[in-house]
């Protein structure tokens, strides 16, 4: 009898540990950021909209490279690009961001409403929800806690939206000939490695039953 009670208790503990909380930690989305976002949609995608909204069709996983939550948050917080991002400033003054930010301990923060456009992936922002992970390189590699939270968050988003793809940021150019790709600027590309092949494979493996479409093969 005691064994049964202990097993039930263990099962309940494991089941509860699967649950995750999303903490709202909004970045600044004032009129300036709204105008810049609408301008980005128009200039890069030919999408003329009254509101900066998206219809989510994919989830893009990232790492920030920045080692702490607060510094990662600060990188996204303001509406305009900081001076240290000259490589993308010619494309738009809109600051980069993402809908979600996951700390090294696995805590999930929502920076923007899930259907508000964030600038995080060239060519696909109009249909992509971004998940940024604090760290990712050097002494702050992505953690098991982050992996668990990414798996949970992908499942959560799939339950709410008609998501077709889960990709790593480094895979974004695979979509250049895809119907979802809308980027007008042929010279606007950057080379990415996030969130790492191993991390992405583990998330995809854990969400295989959700039947996401395979990422197109690079040409």
C-alpha positions, 0 to 999 in steps of 0.5 A, a space after each residue: 500500500 505504501 508503495 502505491 501511495 509513493 508511486 502516486 505521489 511521484 506521478 503527481 509531482 512529475 505531472 505538475 512539473 510539466 506545467 509552465 507559467 508564462 509571465 508577462 514582461 512587456 517591452 515598450 510598444 508605443 506609437 513609435 514602435 507601432 508605426 515602425 512595425 507597420 512601416 516594416 510590414 509595408 516596406 519588406 512584405 508589401 503588407 498594408 495594415 492598420 494594425 501590426 498583427 500576424 497570422 502565426 504559421 511558424 515558430 522560430 527558436 533563437 538564442 540571444 548570446 547575451 548572458 543575462 535575462 535583464 541585458 537580453 530584455 534591455 536589448 529588445 525593450 526600446 522601439 528603435 535599434 541600438 547603435 551596436 546593430 549597424 548590420 541591419 539598421 539600413 533595412 529598418 530602424 525598428 528594434 529587434 524583439 520576439 514574442 517570448 524570452 526564456 531565461 536560463 532557469 526555464 522561466 518563460 516571459 511574454 514580451 509581446 502579444 502572440 499575434 503582434 509582429 516582432 522583428 526577429 527573422 528576415 522574410 518571415 516576421 509576418 507569420 512567425 512567433 519568436 522564442 528567444 533563449 537567454 545565452 546560447 554560447 560561451 559560458 552560458 550555453 542553453 540549459 535543460 530547463 530552457 529545453 523543457 520550456 521550449 518544448 512546452 511552449 511549442 506545444 502550447 502555441 500549437 494548441 492555440 494557432 494553426 502552426 505548420 513549422 518549427 524552425 531554428 533561426 539558422 534555417 530561415 533562408 530555406 524558405 526563400 522560395 516558399 509561399 510564406 517568404 515575402 522579403 522584397 530586399 534581395 540584399 537583406 540577409 544575415 548568417 545565423 547559427 541559433 539556437 544550435 542544431 542539437 537544441 533544435 533537434 531535441 525540440 522537434 523530436 519532442 513535438 513530433 506527434 504534433 505533425 509539423 511540416 518538415 523544413 524545406 531543404 536548402 538549395 
